[in-house]
């Protein structure tokens, strides 16, 4: 008998249970380099309902940005992010975790802009334009949830093509941010997945003040710092 997730053990197995898919995939799948072209990868995602029949969490494709920088786009999860246009979830969420560059979240030391109106979010448009054309043309805008900043408990929504991660999306829990900013991506469940090459900004405003945003350190734990300090960025997008 196949192993089932704890939800199905308690409540009975559901057809196409997302938790079960993740449970079985993480138990058996060894991440590997995606050996098809970007065009073939995009076509497969666009024409198949269940991409996990061929690709698994942690699989990666090396791409070249328009700057000439080579980076890995890593499959972080499937069927996780809410589509901004239409109903349902994006089939895949990819992440680029080693992008070269240091950026500030805001010109001023404030998180009252939240993610919605911060300087870093406007820079994501420039980063988006560095991606290969086939990726840009097929990115699906998704809804991201982030606290309103300034110590507020309110969660606001934005529509993003490229986005920084929230604290909970990487760590699976909140320490310096507000609850409600999404759910942990499967890739970041493992300690290895949460290893970064440098400190990386998160889109989460610090929950107990109006000056700082959260960031993740190279070992995968989180902290917070003033918004006009320059740190690295890791970002996601959906296909």
C-alpha contacts under 8 A as a table, 3 or more apart, distances in Angstrom:
res1	aa1	res2	aa2	distance
3	X	24	X	7.12
4	X	8	X	6.18
4	X	9	X	6.49
4	X	13	X	7.67
4	X	20	X	5.66
4	X	23	X	7.17
4	X	24	X	7.59
5	X	8	X	5.50
5	X	9	X	6.35
5	X	19	X	6.18
5	X	20	X	5.08
5	X	23	X	6.05
6	X	9	X	4.93
6	X	10	X	6.24
7	X	10	X	5.30
7	X	11	X	6.06
7	X	12	X	7.59
7	X	13	X	7.95
7	X	19	X	7.58
8	X	11	X	5.14
8	X	12	X	4.62
8	X	13	X	4.43
8	X	14	X	6.80
8	X	20	X	7.61
9	X	12	X	5.79
9	X	13	X	6.99
13	X	17	X	7.31
14	X	17	X	5.27
16	X	20	X	7.72
16	X	21	X	7.37
17	X	20	X	5.23
17	X	21	X	6.33
18	X	21	X	5.09
18	X	22	X	6.29
18	X	79	X	7.99
19	X	22	X	5.17
19	X	23	X	6.08
20	X	23	X	4.93
20	X	24	X	6.12
21	X	24	X	5.42
21	X	25	X	5.92
22	X	25	X	5.04
22	X	26	X	5.95
22	X	186	X	7.53
23	X	26	X	5.52
23	X	27	X	6.28
24	X	27	X	5.16
24	X	28	X	6.30
25	X	28	X	5.40
25	X	29	X	5.38
25	X	56	X	6.97
25	X	57	X	7.70
26	X	29	X	5.63
26	X	57	X	7.59
29	X	56	X	6.53
29	X	57	X	7.83
30	X	58	X	7.86
31	X	56	X	6.71
31	X	57	X	6.74
31	X	58	X	4.76
31	X	59	X	4.65
31	X	60	X	7.65
32	X	58	X	7.14
32	X	59	X	4.85
32	X	60	X	6.53
33	X	59	X	5.62
33	X	60	X	4.99
33	X	61	X	5.86
34	X	55	X	7.84
34	X	59	X	6.23
34	X	60	X	5.63
34	X	61	X	5.26
35	X	61	X	7.72
36	X	40	X	6.02
36	X	41	X	6.37
37	X	40	X	5.14
37	X	41	X	6.17
38	X	41	X	4.98
38	X	42	X	6.13
38	X	134	X	7.22
38	X	135	X	7.83
39	X	42	X	5.29
39	X	43	X	6.13
39	X	134	X	6.70
40	X	43	X	5.06
40	X	44	X	6.10
41	X	44	X	5.21
41	X	45	X	6.34
42	X	45	X	5.17
42	X	46	X	6.14
42	X	134	X	7.80
42	X	135	X	7.69
42	X	138	X	7.44
42	X	239	X	7.43
43	X	46	X	5.07
43	X	47	X	6.11
44	X	47	X	5.26
44	X	48	X	5.90
44	X	51	X	7.47
45	X	48	X	5.60
45	X	49	X	7.58
45	X	51	X	6.10
45	X	91	X	7.18
45	X	92	X	7.79
45	X	239	X	7.21
46	X	49	X	7.98
48	X	51	X	6.09
49	X	91	X	7.56
50	X	53	X	6.12
50	X	91	X	7.71
51	X	54	X	5.84
51	X	55	X	5.92
51	X	56	X	7.93
51	X	78	X	7.89
51	X	91	X	7.39
51	X	92	X	7.93
52	X	55	X	4.81
52	X	56	X	5.39
52	X	78	X	7.88
53	X	56	X	7.93
55	X	59	X	6.60
56	X	59	X	5.71
56	X	75	X	7.17
57	X	74	X	7.84
57	X	75	X	5.20
57	X	76	X	5.57
57	X	77	X	5.79
57	X	78	X	7.83
57	X	186	X	7.10
57	X	187	X	6.05
58	X	74	X	5.81
58	X	75	X	5.26
58	X	76	X	6.20
58	X	187	X	6.06
59	X	74	X	5.83
59	X	75	X	5.55
60	X	72	X	6.07
60	X	73	X	5.48
60	X	74	X	4.26
60	X	75	X	6.10
61	X	72	X	5.52
61	X	73	X	5.39
61	X	74	X	6.65
62	X	70	X	6.60
62	X	71	X	5.57
62	X	72	X	4.36
62	X	73	X	6.31
63	X	70	X	5.63
63	X	71	X	5.61
63	X	72	X	6.17
63	X	73	X	7.09
63	X	132	X	7.68
64	X	67	X	7.84
64	X	68	X	5.79
64	X	69	X	5.66
64	X	70	X	4.42
64	X	71	X	6.42
64	X	131	X	7.67
64	X	132	X	7.18
65	X	68	X	5.34
65	X	69	X	5.36
65	X	70	X	6.26
65	X	71	X	7.55
65	X	130	X	5.26
65	X	131	X	5.28
65	X	132	X	6.30
66	X	69	X	7.32
66	X	130	X	4.93
66	X	131	X	6.65
66	X	132	X	7.13
67	X	130	X	6.94
71	X	96	X	6.87
71	X	98	X	6.62
71	X	99	X	6.78
72	X	96	X	6.02
72	X	97	X	7.61
72	X	98	X	7.61
73	X	94	X	5.95
73	X	95	X	5.41
73	X	96	X	4.90
73	X	97	X	7.79
74	X	94	X	5.21
74	X	95	X	5.18
74	X	96	X	6.47
75	X	78	X	7.96
75	X	92	X	7.06
75	X	93	X	6.09
75	X	94	X	4.48
75	X	95	X	6.57
75	X	187	X	7.56
76	X	92	X	7.68
76	X	93	X	5.58
76	X	94	X	5.26
76	X	95	X	6.29
76	X	185	X	5.98
76	X	186	X	6.11
76	X	187	X	4.75
76	X	188	X	7.52
77	X	80	X	6.52
77	X	92	X	6.02
77	X	93	X	5.39
77	X	94	X	7.26
77	X	185	X	5.71
77	X	186	X	5.47
77	X	187	X	6.49
78	X	90	X	7.37
78	X	91	X	5.35
78	X	92	X	4.39
78	X	93	X	6.09
79	X	89	X	5.17
79	X	90	X	5.49
79	X	91	X	4.75
79	X	92	X	6.07
79	X	93	X	7.89
80	X	89	X	6.03
80	X	90	X	6.69
80	X	91	X	7.55
80	X	92	X	7.49
80	X	93	X	7.37
80	X	185	X	7.72
81	X	89	X	5.29
81	X	90	X	5.60
81	X	93	X	7.32
81	X	142	X	6.29
81	X	143	X	7.08
81	X	144	X	7.91
81	X	238	X	7.74
82	X	87	X	7.74
82	X	88	X	6.14
82	X	89	X	4.46
82	X	90	X	6.28
82	X	142	X	5.49
82	X	143	X	5.58
82	X	144	X	7.94
83	X	86	X	6.47
83	X	87	X	6.39
83	X	88	X	6.06
83	X	89	X	5.17
83	X	90	X	5.66
83	X	140	X	6.99
83	X	141	X	6.29
83	X	142	X	4.45
83	X	143	X	6.23
84	X	87	X	7.83
84	X	140	X	7.90
84	X	141	X	5.59
84	X	142	X	4.59
84	X	143	X	5.36
84	X	159	X	6.29
85	X	141	X	7.27
85	X	142	X	7.74
90	X	93	X	7.21
90	X	140	X	6.94
90	X	142	X	7.52
90	X	238	X	6.22
90	X	239	X	6.51
91	X	238	X	7.49
91	X	239	X	6.49
92	X	238	X	5.54
92	X	239	X	5.41
93	X	236	X	6.76
93	X	237	X	5.73
93	X	238	X	4.35
93	X	239	X	6.49
94	X	236	X	5.56
94	X	237	X	5.51
94	X	238	X	6.02
94	X	239	X	7.66
95	X	234	X	7.29
95	X	235	X	5.64
95	X	236	X	4.17
95	X	237	X	6.43
96	X	99	X	6.45
96	X	234	X	5.82
96	X	235	X	5.57
96	X	236	X	6.29
97	X	196	X	7.01
97	X	233	X	7.44
97	X	234	X	4.39
97	X	235	X	6.44
98	X	196	X	7.44
98	X	197	X	6.55
98	X	233	X	7.80
98	X	234	X	6.40
99	X	232	X	7.65
99	X	233	X	6.67
99	X	234	X	6.41
100	X	232	X	7.28
101	X	231	X	7.99
101	X	232	X	5.87
101	X	233	X	7.41
102	X	230	X	5.32
102	X	231	X	4.84
102	X	232	X	4.60
102	X	233	X	7.15
103	X	120	X	7.25
103	X	229	X	7.58
103	X	230	X	4.53
103	X	231	X	5.42
103	X	232	X	6.19
103	X	233	X	7.32
104	X	107	X	7.08
104	X	119	X	7.57
104	X	120	X	6.52
104	X	227	X	6.34
104	X	228	X	5.00
104	X	229	X	5.22
104	X	230	X	4.30
104	X	231	X	6.41
105	X	118	X	6.24
105	X	119	X	5.66
105	X	120	X	4.76
105	X	121	X	7.95
105	X	201	X	7.73
105	X	213	X	7.57
105	X	227	X	5.09
105	X	228	X	5.90
105	X	229	X	7.41
105	X	230	X	7.59
106	X	109	X	6.64
106	X	110	X	6.93
106	X	111	X	7.80
106	X	118	X	5.72
106	X	119	X	4.87
106	X	120	X	6.56
106	X	227	X	5.34
106	X	228	X	5.08
107	X	119	X	6.96
107	X	227	X	7.47
107	X	228	X	5.30
108	X	227	X	6.80
108	X	228	X	5.71
109	X	211	X	5.06
109	X	212	X	7.01
109	X	226	X	5.74
109	X	227	X	4.81
109	X	228	X	5.37
110	X	113	X	7.12
110	X	150	X	7.87
110	X	210	X	5.57
110	X	211	X	4.07
110	X	212	X	6.37
110	X	226	X	7.47
110	X	227	X	5.85
110	X	228	X	7.96
111	X	114	X	5.35
111	X	115	X	7.98
111	X	118	X	7.70
111	X	149	X	5.31
111	X	150	X	6.01
111	X	205	X	5.67
111	X	206	X	7.53
111	X	210	X	5.25
111	X	211	X	5.31
111	X	212	X	5.82
111	X	213	X	6.34
111	X	227	X	6.67
112	X	148	X	6.86
112	X	149	X	4.58
112	X	150	X	4.67
112	X	210	X	5.98
112	X	211	X	7.72
113	X	116	X	6.45
113	X	117	X	4.92
113	X	118	X	5.34
113	X	148	X	7.30
113	X	149	X	6.52
114	X	117	X	6.22
114	X	118	X	6.28
114	X	146	X	7.21
114	X	147	X	6.59
114	X	148	X	5.03
114	X	149	X	4.73
114	X	150	X	7.89
114	X	203	X	7.80
114	X	204	X	7.55
114	X	205	X	6.15
115	X	118	X	5.34
115	X	120	X	7.95
115	X	121	X	6.58
115	X	146	X	6.70
115	X	148	X	7.82
115	X	203	X	5.55
115	X	204	X	7.10
115	X	205	X	7.54
116	X	121	X	7.02
116	X	157	X	7.90
116	X	158	X	6.27
117	X	121	X	6.95
117	X	122	X	7.91
118	X	121	X	5.60
118	X	122	X	7.11
119	X	122	X	5.38
119	X	123	X	6.61
120	X	123	X	5.02
120	X	124	X	6.52
121	X	124	X	5.18
121	X	125	X	7.43
121	X	163	X	7.47
122	X	125	X	5.76
122	X	126	X	7.64
123	X	126	X	5.29
123	X	127	X	6.49
124	X	127	X	4.88
124	X	128	X	5.92
124	X	162	X	6.23
124	X	163	X	7.06
125	X	128	X	4.99
125	X	129	X	6.49
125	X	162	X	7.65
126	X	129	X	5.23
126	X	130	X	6.83
127	X	130	X	5.24
127	X	131	X	7.17
128	X	131	X	5.68
128	X	136	X	7.03
128	X	161	X	7.69
128	X	162	X	6.49
129	X	132	X	7.96
129	X	136	X	7.28
131	X	135	X	6.44
131	X	136	X	6.22
132	X	135	X	5.45
132	X	136	X	6.37
133	X	136	X	5.01
133	X	137	X	6.02
134	X	137	X	5.35
134	X	138	X	6.46
135	X	138	X	5.31
135	X	139	X	6.07
135	X	239	X	7.88
136	X	139	X	5.54
138	X	239	X	6.09
139	X	161	X	6.43
139	X	237	X	6.73
139	X	238	X	5.57
139	X	239	X	4.87
140	X	161	X	6.44
140	X	237	X	7.62
140	X	238	X	5.43
140	X	239	X	5.49
141	X	159	X	6.14
141	X	160	X	5.26
141	X	161	X	4.57
141	X	238	X	7.18
142	X	159	X	5.48
142	X	160	X	5.55
142	X	161	X	6.60
142	X	238	X	7.39
143	X	157	X	6.32
143	X	158	X	5.60
143	X	159	X	4.70
143	X	160	X	6.48
144	X	157	X	5.57
144	X	158	X	5.35
144	X	159	X	6.31
144	X	160	X	6.95
144	X	181	X	7.43
144	X	182	X	7.34
145	X	155	X	6.25
145	X	156	X	5.71
145	X	157	X	4.67
145	X	158	X	6.65
145	X	180	X	6.96
145	X	181	X	4.79
145	X	182	X	6.24
146	X	155	X	5.38
146	X	156	X	5.54
146	X	157	X	6.45
146	X	166	X	7.56
146	X	180	X	7.28
146	X	181	X	4.96
146	X	203	X	7.37
146	X	204	X	6.29
146	X	205	X	7.93
147	X	152	X	6.77
147	X	153	X	6.40
147	X	154	X	5.60
147	X	155	X	4.27
147	X	156	X	5.94
147	X	177	X	7.89
147	X	178	X	6.28
147	X	180	X	7.72
147	X	181	X	6.95
147	X	204	X	6.84
147	X	205	X	6.67
148	X	151	X	7.79
148	X	152	X	5.79
148	X	153	X	7.14
148	X	154	X	5.57
148	X	155	X	5.77
148	X	156	X	5.93
148	X	205	X	7.69
149	X	152	X	5.51
149	X	205	X	5.29
149	X	206	X	7.24
149	X	207	X	7.16
149	X	210	X	6.53
150	X	205	X	7.66
150	X	207	X	7.46
150	X	208	X	7.84
150	X	209	X	5.87
150	X	210	X	4.07
150	X	211	X	7.61
151	X	205	X	7.98
151	X	206	X	7.12
151	X	207	X	4.87
151	X	208	X	5.20
151	X	209	X	5.23
151	X	210	X	6.08
152	X	207	X	7.20
153	X	178	X	6.58
153	X	207	X	7.96
155	X	180	X	6.76
155	X	181	X	7.38
160	X	163	X	6.11
161	X	237	X	5.95
161	X	238	X	7.35
162	X	235	X	6.55
162	X	236	X	5.67
162	X	237	X	4.91
163	X	203	X	7.91
163	X	235	X	5.40
163	X	236	X	5.45
163	X	237	X	6.66
164	X	201	X	7.38
164	X	202	X	5.65
164	X	203	X	5.36
164	X	233	X	7.20
164	X	234	X	6.33
164	X	235	X	4.60
164	X	236	X	6.41
165	X	169	X	6.10
165	X	170	X	6.91
165	X	202	X	5.31
165	X	203	X	5.89
165	X	204	X	7.86
165	X	234	X	7.45
165	X	235	X	6.33
165	X	236	X	7.04
166	X	169	X	5.19
166	X	170	X	6.72
166	X	181	X	6.32
166	X	182	X	7.42
166	X	202	X	5.29
166	X	203	X	5.32
166	X	204	X	5.20
167	X	170	X	5.57
167	X	171	X	5.95
167	X	172	X	7.56
167	X	173	X	7.22
167	X	174	X	6.26
167	X	176	X	7.92
167	X	177	X	6.76
167	X	181	X	7.87
167	X	202	X	6.41
167	X	203	X	7.83
167	X	204	X	6.31
167	X	214	X	7.10
167	X	215	X	7.57
167	X	216	X	7.59
167	X	222	X	7.22
168	X	171	X	5.03
168	X	172	X	4.54
168	X	173	X	4.82
168	X	174	X	5.51
168	X	179	X	7.82
168	X	181	X	6.67
168	X	182	X	6.65
168	X	183	X	6.02
168	X	184	X	5.67
169	X	172	X	5.88
169	X	181	X	7.55
169	X	182	X	6.07
169	X	183	X	5.04
169	X	184	X	3.77
169	X	185	X	5.60
169	X	188	X	7.82
170	X	184	X	5.54
170	X	185	X	6.51
170	X	188	X	5.48
170	X	189	X	7.73
170	X	194	X	7.02
170	X	220	X	7.99
171	X	174	X	7.42
171	X	184	X	6.53
171	X	188	X	6.92
171	X	189	X	7.43
171	X	194	X	7.76
171	X	220	X	7.41
171	X	221	X	7.26
171	X	222	X	8.00
172	X	183	X	6.62
172	X	184	X	4.67
172	X	185	X	7.99
172	X	189	X	7.39
173	X	184	X	7.95
174	X	177	X	5.64
174	X	178	X	6.69
174	X	179	X	6.43
175	X	222	X	7.76
176	X	206	X	5.52
176	X	207	X	5.76
176	X	208	X	7.54
176	X	214	X	6.78
176	X	222	X	7.74
176	X	223	X	6.73
176	X	224	X	7.08
177	X	204	X	5.96
177	X	205	X	6.24
177	X	206	X	5.19
177	X	207	X	4.70
177	X	214	X	7.18
178	X	181	X	7.14
178	X	204	X	7.85
178	X	206	X	7.84
178	X	207	X	5.68
181	X	204	X	7.80
184	X	188	X	6.89
184	X	189	X	7.26
185	X	188	X	5.64
185	X	189	X	7.02
186	X	189	X	5.36
187	X	190	X	6.74
187	X	193	X	5.73
188	X	191	X	7.17
188	X	192	X	7.80
188	X	193	X	4.73
188	X	194	X	5.34
189	X	193	X	6.85
189	X	194	X	7.63
190	X	193	X	5.27
190	X	194	X	6.78
191	X	194	X	5.33
191	X	195	X	6.85
191	X	220	X	7.46
192	X	195	X	5.47
194	X	218	X	7.90
194	X	219	X	6.73
194	X	220	X	4.59
195	X	218	X	5.61
195	X	219	X	5.10
195	X	220	X	5.36
196	X	199	X	7.18
196	X	200	X	7.84
196	X	217	X	7.17
196	X	218	X	4.47
196	X	219	X	6.57
196	X	220	X	6.82
197	X	218	X	5.76
198	X	217	X	6.61
198	X	218	X	5.01
198	X	232	X	6.64
199	X	215	X	6.79
199	X	216	X	5.77
199	X	217	X	4.50
199	X	218	X	5.48
199	X	231	X	6.17
199	X	232	X	5.84
199	X	233	X	7.82
200	X	215	X	5.47
200	X	216	X	5.33
200	X	217	X	6.55
200	X	218	X	7.88
200	X	231	X	5.86
200	X	232	X	4.53
200	X	233	X	4.68
200	X	234	X	6.12
201	X	213	X	7.46
201	X	214	X	6.38
201	X	215	X	4.25
201	X	216	X	6.47
201	X	231	X	6.15
201	X	232	X	6.21
201	X	233	X	5.40
201	X	234	X	7.39
202	X	213	X	6.95
202	X	214	X	5.37
202	X	215	X	4.84
202	X	216	X	6.86
202	X	233	X	7.70
203	X	213	X	6.96
203	X	214	X	7.03
204	X	213	X	5.84
204	X	214	X	5.52
205	X	210	X	7.85
205	X	212	X	6.28
205	X	213	X	4.30
205	X	214	X	5.99
206	X	209	X	6.03
206	X	210	X	7.17
206	X	211	X	7.69
206	X	212	X	5.37
206	X	213	X	4.95
206	X	214	X	5.69
206	X	224	X	6.44
209	X	212	X	6.82
211	X	225	X	7.87
211	X	226	X	5.60
211	X	227	X	6.20
212	X	224	X	5.99
212	X	225	X	4.89
212	X	226	X	4.26
212	X	227	X	5.10
213	X	224	X	5.43
213	X	225	X	5.82
213	X	226	X	6.50
213	X	227	X	5.82
214	X	222	X	6.87
214	X	223	X	5.61
214	X	224	X	4.03
214	X	225	X	6.49
215	X	222	X	5.61
215	X	223	X	5.51
215	X	224	X	5.53
215	X	225	X	7.43
216	X	219	X	7.96
216	X	220	X	5.84
216	X	221	X	5.67
216	X	222	X	4.23
216	X	223	X	6.34
217	X	220	X	5.42
217	X	221	X	5.63
217	X	222	X	5.82
217	X	223	X	7.40
218	X	221	X	7.59
225	X	229	X	7.47
226	X	229	X	5.91
